[in-house]
Amino acid sequence: GPAIILGHVDSKERIAAFFYLSKVRPGDRIEIVRADRSTAVFEVDSVEQFAKADFPTGRVYGHTPEATLRLVTCGGRYNTKTQSYPDNVVVFATMVDFIPSPSARR
């Protein structure tokens, strides 16, 4: 099933971890280094933007037959009245490789 990472796009003071998430493109690779120092490599399938009212909960959090990754942040034009973003940007990716930790390769 999916691994899901949520991150802020920005704060009042500065950009945050997922500020450039909307720049990711299909075919890009994402490497997740795990606690044991192994690396899961994912390939981006799509980058989509959804109104928060139409967030695709099943697509993001639902079961998948293969190992997948979802990266989620805010998107759209910031609303100064509500102090929030109207949309979410979601990166959908599928695991394409696994690199064992250096200690496991010895």
Gaussian input, Z-matrix of N, CA and C with variables (Angstrom, degrees):
# hf/3-21g

backbone

0 1
 N
 C     1     B1
 C     2     B2     1     A1
 N     3     B3     2     A2     1     D1
 C     4     B4     3     A3     2     D2
 C     5     B5     4     A4     3     D3
 N     6     B6     5     A5     4     D4
 C     7     B7     6     A6     5     D5
 C     8     B8     7     A7     6     D6
 N     9     B9     8     A8     7     D7
 C    10    B10     9     A9     8     D8
 C    11    B11    10    A10     9     D9
 N    12    B12    11    A11    10    D10
 C    13    B13    12    A12    11    D11
 C    14    B14    13    A13    12    D12
 N    15    B15    14    A14    13    D13
 C    16    B16    15    A15    14    D14
 C    17    B17    16    A16    15    D15
 N    18    B18    17    A17    16    D16
 C    19    B19    18    A18    17    D17
 C    20    B20    19    A19    18    D18
 N    21    B21    20    A20    19    D19
 C    22    B22    21    A21    20    D20
 C    23    B23    22    A22    21    D21
 N    24    B24    23    A23    22    D22
 C    25    B25    24    A24    23    D23
 C    26    B26    25    A25    24    D24
 N    27    B27    26    A26    25    D25
 C    28    B28    27    A27    26    D26
 C    29    B29    28    A28    27    D27
 N    30    B30    29    A29    28    D28
 C    31    B31    30    A30    29    D29
 C    32    B32    31    A31    30    D30
 N    33    B33    32    A32    31    D31
 C    34    B34    33    A33    32    D32
 C    35    B35    34    A34    33    D33
 N    36    B36    35    A35    34    D34
 C    37    B37    36    A36    35    D35
 C    38    B38    37    A37    36    D36
 N    39    B39    38    A38    37    D37
 C    40    B40    39    A39    38    D38
 C    41    B41    40    A40    39    D39
 N    42    B42    41    A41    40    D40
 C    43    B43    42    A42    41    D41
 C    44    B44    43    A43    42    D42
 N    45    B45    44    A44    43    D43
 C    46    B46    45    A45    44    D44
 C    47    B47    46    A46    45    D45
 N    48    B48    47    A47    46    D46
 C    49    B49    48    A48    47    D47
 C    50    B50    49    A49    48    D48
 N    51    B51    50    A50    49    D49
 C    52    B52    51    A51    50    D50
 C    53    B53    52    A52    51    D51
 N    54    B54    53    A53    52    D52
 C    55    B55    54    A54    53    D53
 C    56    B56    55    A55    54    D54
 N    57    B57    56    A56    55    D55
 C    58    B58    57    A57    56    D56
 C    59    B59    58    A58    57    D57
 N    60    B60    59    A59    58    D58
 C    61    B61    60    A60    59    D59
 C    62    B62    61    A61    60    D60
 N    63    B63    62    A62    61    D61
 C    64    B64    63    A63    62    D62
 C    65    B65    64    A64    63    D63
 N    66    B66    65    A65    64    D64
 C    67    B67    66    A66    65    D65
 C    68    B68    67    A67    66    D66
 N    69    B69    68    A68    67    D67
 C    70    B70    69    A69    68    D68
 C    71    B71    70    A70    69    D69
 N    72    B72    71    A71    70    D70
 C    73    B73    72    A72    71    D71
 C    74    B74    73    A73    72    D72
 N    75    B75    74    A74    73    D73
 C    76    B76    75    A75    74    D74
 C    77    B77    76    A76    75    D75
 N    78    B78    77    A77    76    D76
 C    79    B79    78    A78    77    D77
 C    80    B80    79    A79    78    D78
 N    81    B81    80    A80    79    D79
 C    82    B82    81    A81    80    D80
 C    83    B83    82    A82    81    D81
 N    84    B84    83    A83    82    D82
 C    85    B85    84    A84    83    D83
 C    86    B86    85    A85    84    D84
 N    87    B87    86    A86    85    D85
 C    88    B88    87    A87    86    D86
 C    89    B89    88    A88    87    D87
 N    90    B90    89    A89    88    D88
 C    91    B91    90    A90    89    D89
 C    92    B92    91    A91    90    D90
 N    93    B93    92    A92    91    D91
 C    94    B94    93    A93    92    D92
 C    95    B95    94    A94    93    D93
 N    96    B96    95    A95    94    D94
 C    97    B97    96    A96    95    D95
 C    98    B98    97    A97    96    D96
 N    99    B99    98    A98    97    D97
 C   100   B100    99    A99    98    D98
 C   101   B101   100   A100    99    D99
 N   102   B102   101   A101   100   D100
 C   103   B103   102   A102   101   D101
 C   104   B104   103   A103   102   D102
 N   105   B105   104   A104   103   D103
 C   106   B106   105   A105   104   D104
 C   107   B107   106   A106   105   D105
 N   108   B108   107   A107   106   D106
 C   109   B109   108   A108   107   D107
 C   110   B110   109   A109   108   D108
 N   111   B111   110   A110   109   D109
 C   112   B112   111   A111   110   D110
 C   113   B113   112   A112   111   D111
 N   114   B114   113   A113   112   D112
 C   115   B115   114   A114   113   D113
 C   116   B116   115   A115   114   D114
 N   117   B117   116   A116   115   D115
 C   118   B118   117   A117   116   D116
 C   119   B119   118   A118   117   D117
 N   120   B120   119   A119   118   D118
 C   121   B121   120   A120   119   D119
 C   122   B122   121   A121   120   D120
 N   123   B123   122   A122   121   D121
 C   124   B124   123   A123   122   D122
 C   125   B125   124   A124   123   D123
 N   126   B126   125   A125   124   D124
 C   127   B127   126   A126   125   D125
 C   128   B128   127   A127   126   D126
 N   129   B129   128   A128   127   D127
 C   130   B130   129   A129   128   D128
 C   131   B131   130   A130   129   D129
 N   132   B132   131   A131   130   D130
 C   133   B133   132   A132   131   D131
 C   134   B134   133   A133   132   D132
 N   135   B135   134   A134   133   D133
 C   136   B136   135   A135   134   D134
 C   137   B137   136   A136   135   D135
 N   138   B138   137   A137   136   D136
 C   139   B139   138   A138   137   D137
 C   140   B140   139   A139   138   D138
 N   141   B141   140   A140   139   D139
 C   142   B142   141   A141   140   D140
 C   143   B143   142   A142   141   D141
 N   144   B144   143   A143   142   D142
 C   145   B145   144   A144   143   D143
 C   146   B146   145   A145   144   D144
 N   147   B147   146   A146   145   D145
 C   148   B148   147   A147   146   D146
 C   149   B149   148   A148   147   D147
 N   150   B150   149   A149   148   D148
 C   151   B151   150   A150   149   D149
 C   152   B152   151   A151   150   D150
 N   153   B153   152   A152   151   D151
 C   154   B154   153   A153   152   D152
 C   155   B155   154   A154   153   D153
 N   156   B156   155   A155   154   D154
 C   157   B157   156   A156   155   D155
 C   158   B158   157   A157   156   D156
 N   159   B159   158   A158   157   D157
 C   160   B160   159   A159   158   D158
 C   161   B161   160   A160   159   D159
 N   162   B162   161   A161   160   D160
 C   163   B163   162   A162   161   D161
 C   164   B164   163   A163   162   D162
 N   165   B165   164   A164   163   D163
 C   166   B166   165   A165   164   D164
 C   167   B167   166   A166   165   D165
 N   168   B168   167   A167   166   D166
 C   169   B169   168   A168   167   D167
 C   170   B170   169   A169   168   D168
 N   171   B171   170   A170   169   D169
 C   172   B172   171   A171   170   D170
 C   173   B173   172   A172   171   D171
 N   174   B174   173   A173   172   D172
 C   175   B175   174   A174   173   D173
 C   176   B176   175   A175   174   D174
 N   177   B177   176   A176   175   D175
 C   178   B178   177   A177   176   D176
 C   179   B179   178   A178   177   D177
 N   180   B180   179   A179   178   D178
 C   181   B181   180   A180   179   D179
 C   182   B182   181   A181   180   D180
 N   183   B183   182   A182   181   D181
 C   184   B184   183   A183   182   D182
 C   185   B185   184   A184   183   D183
 N   186   B186   185   A185   184   D184
 C   187   B187   186   A186   185   D185
 C   188   B188   187   A187   186   D186
 N   189   B189   188   A188   187   D187
 C   190   B190   189   A189   188   D188
 C   191   B191   190   A190   189   D189
 N   192   B192   191   A191   190   D190
 C   193   B193   192   A192   191   D191
 C   194   B194   193   A193   192   D192
 N   195   B195   194   A194   193   D193
 C   196   B196   195   A195   194   D194
 C   197   B197   196   A196   195   D195
 N   198   B198   197   A197   196   D196
 C   199   B199   198   A198   197   D197
 C   200   B200   199   A199   198   D198
 N   201   B201   200   A200   199   D199
 C   202   B202   201   A201   200   D200
 C   203   B203   202   A202   201   D201
 N   204   B204   203   A203   202   D202
 C   205   B205   204   A204   203   D203
 C   206   B206   205   A205   204   D204
 N   207   B207   206   A206   205   D205
 C   208   B208   207   A207   206   D206
 C   209   B209   208   A208   207   D207
 N   210   B210   209   A209   208   D208
 C   211   B211   210   A210   209   D209
 C   212   B212   211   A211   210   D210
 N   213   B213   212   A212   211   D211
 C   214   B214   213   A213   212   D212
 C   215   B215   214   A214   213   D213
 N   216   B216   215   A215   214   D214
 C   217   B217   216   A216   215   D215
 C   218   B218   217   A217   216   D216
 N   219   B219   218   A218   217   D217
 C   220   B220   219   A219   218   D218
 C   221   B221   220   A220   219   D219
 N   222   B222   221   A221   220   D220
 C   223   B223   222   A222   221   D221
 C   224   B224   223   A223   222   D222
 N   225   B225   224   A224   223   D223
 C   226   B226   225   A225   224   D224
 C   227   B227   226   A226   225   D225
 N   228   B228   227   A227   226   D226
 C   229   B229   228   A228   227   D227
 C   230   B230   229   A229   228   D228
 N   231   B231   230   A230   229   D229
 C   232   B232   231   A231   230   D230
 C   233   B233   232   A232   231   D231
 N   234   B234   233   A233   232   D232
 C   235   B235   234   A234   233   D233
 C   236   B236   235   A235   234   D234
 N   237   B237   236   A236   235   D235
 C   238   B238   237   A237   236   D236
 C   239   B239   238   A238   237   D237
 N   240   B240   239   A239   238   D238
 C   241   B241   240   A240   239   D239
 C   242   B242   241   A241   240   D240
 N   243   B243   242   A242   241   D241
 C   244   B244   243   A243   242   D242
 C   245   B245   244   A244   243   D243
 N   246   B246   245   A245   244   D244
 C   247   B247   246   A246   245   D245
 C   248   B248   247   A247   246   D246
 N   249   B249   248   A248   247   D247
 C   250   B250   249   A249   248   D248
 C   251   B251   250   A250   249   D249
 N   252   B252   251   A251   250   D250
 C   253   B253   252   A252   251   D251
 C   254   B254   253   A253   252   D252
 N   255   B255   254   A254   253   D253
 C   256   B256   255   A255   254   D254
 C   257   B257   256   A256   255   D255
 N   258   B258   257   A257   256   D256
 C   259   B259   258   A258   257   D257
 C   260   B260   259   A259   258   D258
 N   261   B261   260   A260   259   D259
 C   262   B262   261   A261   260   D260
 C   263   B263   262   A262   261   D261
 N   264   B264   263   A263   262   D262
 C   265   B265   264   A264   263   D263
 C   266   B266   265   A265   264   D264
 N   267   B267   266   A266   265   D265
 C   268   B268   267   A267   266   D266
 C   269   B269   268   A268   267   D267
 N   270   B270   269   A269   268   D268
 C   271   B271   270   A270   269   D269
 C   272   B272   271   A271   270   D270
 N   273   B273   272   A272   271   D271
 C   274   B274   273   A273   272   D272
 C   275   B275   274   A274   273   D273
 N   276   B276   275   A275   274   D274
 C   277   B277   276   A276   275   D275
 C   278   B278   277   A277   276   D276
 N   279   B279   278   A278   277   D277
 C   280   B280   279   A279   278   D278
 C   281   B281   280   A280   279   D279
 N   282   B282   281   A281   280   D280
 C   283   B283   282   A282   281   D281
 C   284   B284   283   A283   282   D282
 N   285   B285   284   A284   283   D283
 C   286   B286   285   A285   284   D284
 C   287   B287   286   A286   285   D285
 N   288   B288   287   A287   286   D286
 C   289   B289   288   A288   287   D287
 C   290   B290   289   A289   288   D288
 N   291   B291   290   A290   289   D289
 C   292   B292   291   A291   290   D290
 C   293   B293   292   A292   291   D291
 N   294   B294   293   A293   292   D292
 C   295   B295   294   A294   293   D293
 C   296   B296   295   A295   294   D294
 N   297   B297   296   A296   295   D295
 C   298   B298   297   A297   296   D296
 C   299   B299   298   A298   297   D297
 N   300   B300   299   A299   298   D298
 C   301   B301   300   A300   299   D299
 C   302   B302   301   A301   300   D300
 N   303   B303   302   A302   301   D301
 C   304   B304   303   A303   302   D302
 C   305   B305   304   A304   303   D303
 N   306   B306   305   A305   304   D304
 C   307   B307   306   A306   305   D305
 C   308   B308   307   A307   306   D306
 N   309   B309   308   A308   307   D307
 C   310   B310   309   A309   308   D308
 C   311   B311   310   A310   309   D309
 N   312   B312   311   A311   310   D310
 C   313   B313   312   A312   311   D311
 C   314   B314   313   A313   312   D312
 N   315   B315   314   A314   313   D313
 C   316   B316   315   A315   314   D314
 C   317   B317   316   A316   315   D315

   B1=1.4495
   B2=1.5111
   B3=1.3103
   B4=1.4613
   B5=1.5232
   B6=1.3234
   B7=1.4632
   B8=1.5180
   B9=1.3172
   B10=1.4607
   B11=1.5211
   B12=1.3339
   B13=1.4628
   B14=1.5220
   B15=1.3261
   B16=1.4581
   B17=1.5195
   B18=1.3292
   B19=1.4515
   B20=1.5140
   B21=1.3063
   B22=1.4640
   B23=1.5280
   B24=1.3285
   B25=1.4579
   B26=1.5328
   B27=1.3318
   B28=1.4641
   B29=1.5241
   B30=1.3289
   B31=1.4649
   B32=1.5216
   B33=1.2994
   B34=1.4676
   B35=1.5231
   B36=1.3362
   B37=1.4616
   B38=1.5269
   B39=1.3534
   B40=1.4751
   B41=1.5229
   B42=1.3225
   B43=1.4571
   B44=1.5316
   B45=1.3312
   B46=1.4647
   B47=1.5275
   B48=1.3123
   B49=1.4701
   B50=1.5251
   B51=1.3219
   B52=1.4655
   B53=1.5305
   B54=1.3198
   B55=1.4655
   B56=1.5253
   B57=1.3118
   B58=1.4641
   B59=1.5272
   B60=1.3179
   B61=1.4635
   B62=1.5243
   B63=1.3202
   B64=1.4698
   B65=1.5295
   B66=1.3284
   B67=1.4732
   B68=1.5307
   B69=1.3340
   B70=1.4656
   B71=1.5234
   B72=1.3286
   B73=1.4666
   B74=1.5225
   B75=1.3491
   B76=1.4689
   B77=1.5289
   B78=1.3223
   B79=1.4600
   B80=1.5137
   B81=1.3480
   B82=1.4647
   B83=1.5229
   B84=1.3170
   B85=1.4647
   B86=1.5285
   B87=1.3233
   B88=1.4635
   B89=1.5202
   B90=1.3247
   B91=1.4605
   B92=1.5239
   B93=1.3207
   B94=1.4582
   B95=1.5267
   B96=1.3317
   B97=1.4633
   B98=1.5269
   B99=1.3198
   B100=1.4588
   B101=1.5259
   B102=1.3224
   B103=1.4729
   B104=1.5221
   B105=1.3360
   B106=1.4747
   B107=1.5276
   B108=1.3461
   B109=1.4665
   B110=1.5248
   B111=1.3280
   B112=1.4635
   B113=1.5295
   B114=1.3268
   B115=1.4599
   B116=1.5171
   B117=1.3230
   B118=1.4597
   B119=1.5236
   B120=1.3309
   B121=1.4596
   B122=1.5273
   B123=1.3234
   B124=1.4560
   B125=1.5220
   B126=1.3310
   B127=1.4604
   B128=1.5218
   B129=1.3321
   B130=1.4577
   B131=1.5251
   B132=1.3290
   B133=1.4632
   B134=1.5243
   B135=1.3401
   B136=1.4603
   B137=1.5189
   B138=1.3365
   B139=1.4583
   B140=1.5185
   B141=1.3240
   B142=1.4598
   B143=1.5210
   B144=1.3327
   B145=1.4595
   B146=1.5198
   B147=1.3342
   B148=1.4588
   B149=1.5220
   B150=1.3352
   B151=1.4602
   B152=1.5239
   B153=1.3280
   B154=1.4644
   B155=1.5252
   B156=1.3295
   B157=1.4685
   B158=1.5245
   B159=1.3375
   B160=1.4689
   B161=1.5266
   B162=1.3205
   B163=1.4617
   B164=1.5269
   B165=1.3483
   B166=1.4704
   B167=1.5357
   B168=1.3040
   B169=1.4667
   B170=1.5251
   B171=1.3265
   B172=1.4604
   B173=1.5168
   B174=1.3313
   B175=1.4732
   B176=1.5171
   B177=1.3170
   B178=1.4651
   B179=1.5272
   B180=1.3229
   B181=1.4665
   B182=1.5278
   B183=1.3318
   B184=1.4541
   B185=1.5192
   B186=1.3291
   B187=1.4650
   B188=1.5319
   B189=1.3197
   B190=1.4658
   B191=1.5256
   B192=1.3314
   B193=1.4626
   B194=1.5268
   B195=1.3124
   B196=1.4572
   B197=1.5287
   B198=1.3276
   B199=1.4661
   B200=1.5243
   B201=1.3190
   B202=1.4588
   B203=1.5196
   B204=1.3281
   B205=1.4589
   B206=1.5145
   B207=1.3196
   B208=1.4588
   B209=1.5238
   B210=1.3251
   B211=1.4616
   B212=1.5200
   B213=1.3224
   B214=1.4646
   B215=1.5213
   B216=1.3413
   B217=1.4572
   B218=1.5226
   B219=1.3127
   B220=1.4619
   B221=1.5213
   B222=1.3339
   B223=1.4563
   B224=1.5149
   B225=1.3245
   B226=1.4554
   B227=1.5143
   B228=1.3194
   B229=1.4681
   B230=1.5301
   B231=1.3173
   B232=1.4645
   B233=1.5201
   B234=1.3306
   B235=1.4584
   B236=1.5286
   B237=1.3280
   B238=1.4659
   B239=1.5302
   B240=1.3358
   B241=1.4714
   B242=1.5259
   B243=1.3259
   B244=1.4714
   B245=1.5238
   B246=1.3299
   B247=1.4630
   B248=1.5227
   B249=1.3365
   B250=1.4667
   B251=1.5211
   B252=1.3164
   B253=1.4574
   B254=1.5247
   B255=1.3379
   B256=1.4693
   B257=1.5266
   B258=1.3247
   B259=1.4587
   B260=1.5256
   B261=1.3219
   B262=1.4648
   B263=1.5134
   B264=1.3176
   B265=1.4608
   B266=1.5219
   B267=1.3443
   B268=1.4591
   B269=1.5236
   B270=1.3199
   B271=1.4591
   B272=1.5246
   B273=1.3365
   B274=1.4599
   B275=1.5262
   B276=1.3273
   B277=1.4684
   B278=1.5288
   B279=1.3397
   B280=1.4606
   B281=1.5222
   B282=1.3316
   B283=1.4680
   B284=1.5226
   B285=1.3427
   B286=1.4651
   B287=1.5243
   B288=1.3366
   B289=1.4618
   B290=1.5247
   B291=1.3115
   B292=1.4585
   B293=1.5211
   B294=1.3212
   B295=1.4628
   B296=1.5280
   B297=1.3312
   B298=1.4697
   B299=1.5285
   B300=1.3143
   B301=1.4619
   B302=1.5227
   B303=1.3350
   B304=1.4703
   B305=1.5270
   B306=1.3178
   B307=1.4669
   B308=1.5226
   B309=1.3129
   B310=1.4701
   B311=1.5216
   B312=1.3343
   B313=1.4698
   B314=1.5169
   B315=1.3074
   B316=1.4701
   B317=1.4941
   A1=111.48
   A2=116.46
   A3=120.20
   A4=113.95
   A5=114.57
   A6=122.09
   A7=104.73
   A8=117.24
   A9=120.73
   A10=109.13
   A11=115.27
   A12=120.96
   A13=107.49
   A14=115.88
   A15=122.28
   A16=107.90
   A17=117.09
   A18=119.97
   A19=111.41
   A20=115.68
   A21=120.68
   A22=110.55
   A23=115.28
   A24=121.52
   A25=109.89
   A26=115.94
   A27=120.98
   A28=109.40
   A29=114.48
   A30=122.14
   A31=106.64
   A32=116.87
   A33=119.63
   A34=111.76
   A35=116.34
   A36=120.51
   A37=114.78
   A38=117.29
   A39=117.91
   A40=111.13
   A41=114.40
   A42=119.59
   A43=108.68
   A44=115.62
   A45=119.99
   A46=110.21
   A47=115.71
   A48=122.91
   A49=114.06
   A50=118.09
   A51=120.24
   A52=112.89
   A53=117.86
   A54=121.29
   A55=112.18
   A56=117.86
   A57=121.70
   A58=113.04
   A59=118.01
   A60=120.67
   A61=112.57
   A62=118.04
   A63=120.17
   A64=112.20
   A65=117.80
   A66=121.67
   A67=112.41
   A68=116.90
   A69=121.23
   A70=108.41
   A71=116.61
   A72=121.65
   A73=110.71
   A74=116.79
   A75=119.82
   A76=110.60
   A77=115.01
   A78=120.88
   A79=113.39
   A80=117.82
   A81=120.48
   A82=109.31
   A83=115.79
   A84=121.59
   A85=109.53
   A86=115.36
   A87=122.90
   A88=106.94
   A89=116.67
   A90=120.93
   A91=109.26
   A92=115.35
   A93=121.93
   A94=107.67
   A95=116.35
   A96=120.95
   A97=107.29
   A98=115.22
   A99=121.92
   A100=111.12
   A101=115.90
   A102=121.59
   A103=112.02
   A104=117.10
   A105=119.94
   A106=112.42
   A107=116.56
   A108=125.67
   A109=113.11
   A110=118.38
   A111=120.04
   A112=107.24
   A113=116.52
   A114=120.89
   A115=109.95
   A116=115.27
   A117=121.69
   A118=106.77
   A119=116.92
   A120=121.90
   A121=108.24
   A122=115.83
   A123=122.35
   A124=109.63
   A125=116.30
   A126=121.70
   A127=108.05
   A128=115.63
   A129=121.27
   A130=109.93
   A131=115.04
   A132=121.78
   A133=110.90
   A134=116.37
   A135=120.40
   A136=109.99
   A137=114.58
   A138=122.94
   A139=105.16
   A140=116.60
   A141=120.15
   A142=110.46
   A143=114.83
   A144=120.92
   A145=108.20
   A146=116.04
   A147=122.13
   A148=109.55
   A149=116.18
   A150=119.45
   A151=107.25
   A152=117.07
   A153=119.18
   A154=111.38
   A155=117.48
   A156=120.95
   A157=112.12
   A158=117.20
   A159=122.06
   A160=112.12
   A161=117.24
   A162=121.07
   A163=110.02
   A164=117.50
   A165=121.43
   A166=112.26
   A167=116.09
   A168=121.88
   A169=112.29
   A170=117.34
   A171=120.90
   A172=112.91
   A173=117.09
   A174=120.53
   A175=112.17
   A176=116.75
   A177=120.34
   A178=111.39
   A179=116.75
   A180=120.87
   A181=114.12
   A182=117.76
   A183=120.83
   A184=114.05
   A185=114.56
   A186=122.17
   A187=111.22
   A188=116.01
   A189=122.46
   A190=107.45
   A191=117.58
   A192=119.17
   A193=113.61
   A194=117.61
   A195=121.40
   A196=109.38
   A197=115.68
   A198=120.70
   A199=108.59
   A200=116.29
   A201=121.14
   A202=109.89
   A203=114.36
   A204=122.33
   A205=108.39
   A206=115.91
   A207=122.59
   A208=107.81
   A209=116.53
   A210=122.43
   A211=106.32
   A212=117.33
   A213=121.17
   A214=109.87
   A215=115.53
   A216=121.00
   A217=109.12
   A218=116.35
   A219=121.23
   A220=110.38
   A221=115.87
   A222=120.27
   A223=111.08
   A224=114.50
   A225=120.22
   A226=110.32
   A227=115.24
   A228=120.77
   A229=109.71
   A230=116.46
   A231=121.81
   A232=110.11
   A233=116.68
   A234=122.79
   A235=108.00
   A236=116.35
   A237=119.84
   A238=112.10
   A239=117.77
   A240=120.08
   A241=111.34
   A242=116.31
   A243=120.07
   A244=111.89
   A245=116.15
   A246=123.18
   A247=111.49
   A248=114.14
   A249=119.28
   A250=110.03
   A251=114.81
   A252=122.18
   A253=108.43
   A254=117.99
   A255=120.01
   A256=114.13
   A257=117.43
   A258=120.89
   A259=112.01
   A260=114.02
   A261=122.53
   A262=108.49
   A263=116.59
   A264=123.24
   A265=106.14
   A266=116.05
   A267=121.14
   A268=109.01
   A269=116.09
   A270=122.07
   A271=107.08
   A272=116.10
   A273=123.02
   A274=107.45
   A275=117.71
   A276=121.27
   A277=109.98
   A278=114.97
   A279=122.41
   A280=109.41
   A281=116.08
   A282=120.48
   A283=110.27
   A284=115.16
   A285=120.83
   A286=112.90
   A287=117.00
   A288=119.09
   A289=108.90
   A290=114.87
   A291=122.28
   A292=107.40
   A293=116.30
   A294=121.63
   A295=107.40
   A296=118.13
   A297=120.46
   A298=111.36
   A299=115.74
   A300=120.15
   A301=109.17
   A302=116.96
   A303=119.53
   A304=112.79
   A305=118.01
   A306=119.95
   A307=111.79
   A308=118.36
   A309=121.63
   A310=111.88
   A311=117.41
   A312=121.25
   A313=112.60
   A314=118.21
   A315=121.02
   A316=111.34
   D1=-176.44
   D2=-175.46
   D3=-80.46
   D4=143.72
   D5=163.87
   D6=-96.30
   D7=137.11
   D8=-174.04
   D9=-125.09
   D10=128.30
   D11=177.04
   D12=-122.38
   D13=122.31
   D14=176.98
   D15=-103.87
   D16=139.10
   D17=179.48
   D18=-149.66
   D19=152.85
   D20=178.30
   D21=-74.42
   D22=148.53
   D23=174.63
   D24=-85.69
   D25=-35.42
   D26=178.29
   D27=-165.93
   D28=-179.54
   D29=174.19
   D30=-138.51
   D31=-178.30
   D32=178.48
   D33=-64.12
   D34=-26.61
   D35=-175.77
   D36=-94.16
   D37=-32.17
   D38=-171.88
   D39=-165.56
   D40=173.04
   D41=174.24
   D42=-69.36
   D43=157.82
   D44=-178.17
   D45=-121.39
   D46=-173.55
   D47=-170.74
   D48=-53.26
   D49=-39.10
   D50=-175.34
   D51=-104.72
   D52=26.02
   D53=-179.08
   D54=-56.52
   D55=-39.10
   D56=-176.65
   D57=-98.09
   D58=13.25
   D59=-175.75
   D60=-59.10
   D61=-35.51
   D62=-179.05
   D63=-69.79
   D64=-9.98
   D65=177.69
   D66=-85.44
   D67=-12.31
   D68=179.01
   D69=-65.26
   D70=144.35
   D71=-177.01
   D72=-127.23
   D73=154.21
   D74=174.71
   D75=-53.61
   D76=137.51
   D77=-177.62
   D78=96.30
   D79=-20.95
   D80=176.40
   D81=-62.94
   D82=151.80
   D83=178.71
   D84=-105.14
   D85=142.50
   D86=176.74
   D87=-124.42
   D88=126.66
   D89=179.36
   D90=-108.93
   D91=125.43
   D92=177.69
   D93=-110.15
   D94=114.51
   D95=178.29
   D96=-89.67
   D97=122.21
   D98=-176.28
   D99=-86.65
   D100=170.24
   D101=-178.23
   D102=-57.66
   D103=-32.39
   D104=179.77
   D105=-84.94
   D106=7.37
   D107=178.98
   D108=73.85
   D109=8.28
   D110=169.74
   D111=-76.28
   D112=161.48
   D113=-176.73
   D114=-126.76
   D115=127.34
   D116=172.74
   D117=-98.11
   D118=126.93
   D119=-178.07
   D120=-107.63
   D121=125.05
   D122=-179.47
   D123=-116.21
   D124=147.76
   D125=174.03
   D126=-111.95
   D127=132.58
   D128=-177.87
   D129=-70.16
   D130=126.19
   D131=175.55
   D132=-89.51
   D133=-43.79
   D134=-179.95
   D135=-159.62
   D136=158.30
   D137=173.16
   D138=-126.48
   D139=119.80
   D140=-173.81
   D141=-130.85
   D142=151.62
   D143=178.51
   D144=-118.35
   D145=133.37
   D146=-176.87
   D147=-130.44
   D148=140.65
   D149=169.39
   D150=-61.43
   D151=140.32
   D152=-177.76
   D153=-56.62
   D154=-32.89
   D155=178.83
   D156=-67.75
   D157=-20.95
   D158=-178.88
   D159=-112.65
   D160=24.77
   D161=-177.46
   D162=-58.35
   D163=129.94
   D164=-176.33
   D165=-83.32
   D166=72.82
   D167=-174.70
   D168=-51.05
   D169=-45.94
   D170=-178.94
   D171=-62.78
   D172=-41.34
   D173=179.38
   D174=-68.15
   D175=-34.77
   D176=-176.78
   D177=-81.64
   D178=-47.97
   D179=-172.69
   D180=-101.43
   D181=-11.35
   D182=-175.18
   D183=-73.51
   D184=166.28
   D185=-179.25
   D186=-61.73
   D187=142.35
   D188=171.52
   D189=-129.40
   D190=146.09
   D191=-178.32
   D192=-71.19
   D193=-22.11
   D194=179.70
   D195=-116.97
   D196=170.59
   D197=177.05
   D198=-71.73
   D199=123.89
   D200=-178.42
   D201=-132.34
   D202=165.61
   D203=-179.68
   D204=-131.63
   D205=140.10
   D206=173.45
   D207=-125.90
   D208=127.23
   D209=173.68
   D210=-112.52
   D211=128.95
   D212=-173.23
   D213=-130.45
   D214=133.95
   D215=173.57
   D216=-147.91
   D217=179.29
   D218=177.99
   D219=-79.61
   D220=156.70
   D221=179.22
   D222=-153.25
   D223=178.00
   D224=-177.24
   D225=86.76
   D226=-174.28
   D227=-179.13
   D228=-84.01
   D229=128.64
   D230=-179.55
   D231=-61.47
   D232=131.69
   D233=179.19
   D234=-97.83
   D235=111.14
   D236=-176.88
   D237=-69.14
   D238=-27.00
   D239=179.17
   D240=-70.20
   D241=-46.41
   D242=-179.14
   D243=-89.55
   D244=-10.31
   D245=-176.45
   D246=53.38
   D247=47.63
   D248=179.21
   D249=-154.23
   D250=168.45
   D251=175.15
   D252=-97.98
   D253=144.09
   D254=-177.49
   D255=-80.99
   D256=-17.16
   D257=-171.59
   D258=-124.28
   D259=172.87
   D260=169.16
   D261=-124.84
   D262=140.05
   D263=171.00
   D264=-100.29
   D265=130.25
   D266=-179.39
   D267=-125.98
   D268=126.72
   D269=172.55
   D270=-98.74
   D271=125.81
   D272=176.50
   D273=-105.72
   D274=125.73
   D275=-177.54
   D276=-140.76
   D277=154.38
   D278=-179.73
   D279=-121.16
   D280=139.32
   D281=179.59
   D282=-68.23
   D283=129.57
   D284=-178.45
   D285=-120.01
   D286=-11.60
   D287=-178.94
   D288=-159.38
   D289=159.16
   D290=176.49
   D291=-139.03
   D292=126.83
   D293=179.94
   D294=-112.60
   D295=114.75
   D296=-179.36
   D297=-60.27
   D298=158.79
   D299=177.41
   D300=-64.18
   D301=152.81
   D302=-179.63
   D303=-54.79
   D304=-37.19
   D305=-179.07
   D306=-69.03
   D307=-27.74
   D308=179.22
   D309=-77.73
   D310=-17.69
   D311=-177.96
   D312=-87.38
   D313=-5.10
   D314=-176.70
   D315=-79.29

